[in-house]
Amino acid sequence: MCGIGGFVDYEHDARRYAAAAERMQRSLTPRGPDAAGDYQDADAVLVHRRLIVIDPDGGSQPMYAPDGNTVLVYNGELYNTEEIRKDLLARGHTFRGHSDTEVLLHAFLEWDTDAFERLNGIFAFAIWQKKERRLVLCRDRLGVKPLFVARLQDGIVFGSTIGAMLCHPAVEPEVDEDGLRAVLLLGPARPPVSGVFRQIDSLLPGHYAVLTPEGYADRTYWKLEAHEHPDDLETTIARTHELICDAAQRQLVSDVPLACFLSGGLDSSILSMLAAKTYAARGETLHTWSVDYRDNDKYFTKNSFQPNSDNEFIQMMVDTLGTKHHNVVIEPDALCAALLPATDARDLPGMADVDSSLLLFCAAVKNGGTTVCLSGECADELFGGYPWYHREEILFEDTFPWSRSVDLRLGLLAPGIVQNGAEFVREHYLATCRRAEKLPTDSKKDARMREMFVLNLDWFMATLLEGSVTQGYRSLESSAPVYSSKV
């Protein structure tokens, strides 16, 4: 995890906000405790905070093109770095180090914005071209890495966090009616394009934006599409196996200690198994981490999300894989005390004890010597692990399946706090359903499953990813605990 930020001002000298740039960079320190850098000219200021995972010496940022005209600040990881590097070498490019940052920069120099569809990874980055006075912003396909923007009359402010955005004096900490309704009625989720604060938007996943003195354009380089599935069951299983193995192997590249979260569920167990095999092949032992709560064995009760306690399955996997396992037990008082720091890390009200437990867990992992962790987060969204995927009475409910209490929420508020609250929630729900592509051959259930997938992708998964990234970076990656979210 790293942190990026900056601003462009075509009317005035951007360097007049040098103090704001310093505050922005300082606010991003938890995302990147290892190094800092900045770039400034009359039009643009870019700042960067770095967590070192790959190529400590060759991956410093901002990173400059050989001619000095193009500057990159980047947060993320490319999983097809070597494939792109090989292609660029064949085209005459040379490299000083082995970082994915340098490969990304040269890919842009070779293909401009057409490079983005070639990228396999999780990322958010900004590229400034000084002579052209052109800023390019880009975000990964599923929005694992955050990127916020605020359009100004003569430029733009951008950053990895809402807190960084608010360091610029032109971005006011004002929550308008839509922001208030989002927090009170849709929280902990937020609309995909919303930054809750009045001027702040989120660059959508799979999008890039280009700013020049002539104007601003937001474009799509990837979107989810509906296609017929031509494969039989056996071929589908083989292809799924191939994709999961490939994704796991690509995320095991690290120049710093790496471990796996292990809950005993299918998702984390599969990833831990694949990682353990890779480590064993080179004579090393994988470290795994799990979390529990004091007296959980006494008070655990089954529910539709967690029908069994984790512990027996965790031990089964540890015994089978032979990992060096660490179990973190969280005390109730500590969990409560971490609620406000967890909210502060997210910059918004979030998932309460889910966030605070992750904050404490990642702090313990960091203190145990690990900087990067693989987790099975979001497999339920992708593989239909939630009750509303397979229980038709929930699947066909005409609302967000995890947020069916709008009337209850409204009943907790004094009259007049929000207007048209139910209509606000309804319109966001319907707009999401309309974004789901369907096929003429879809049955009623197939069509609804496509809608449900997009609802989960744009809302539920986005909220979990935001929690994983924000709580993790405050713990697994920072010197007072940070997190490199690899999902």
ABEGO torsion letter per residue (X at the ends): XBBBBEBBBAABBAAAAAAAAAAAAAAAAAABAABBBBBBBAABBBBBBBBBABGAAAABOBBBBAAGABBBBBBEBBAAAAAAAAAAAAAGBBBABABAAAAAAAAAAAAEAAAAAABBEBBBBBBBBAAAGBBBBBBBAAGABBBBBBBBAAEBBBBABAAAAAABAABBBBBBAAAAAAAAAAOABBBAABAGBAABBBBBBGBBBBBBAAEBBBBBABBBBBBBBABBAAAAAAAAAAAAAAAAAAAABBABBBBBBBAGBAAAAAAAAAAAAAAAAAGBBBBBBBBBBBGAAAABBBBAABABBAAAAAAAAAAAAGBBBBBBBBBAAAAAAAAAAAAAAAGBBBAEAAAAAAAAAAAAAAAAGBABBBBABGAAAAAGABAAAABAAAAABBBBAABAAAAAAAAABBBGABBGAAAAAAAAAAAAAAABBBBAABBAAAAAAAAAAAAAAAAAAAAAAAAAAAAAAAAAABABEBBBBBX
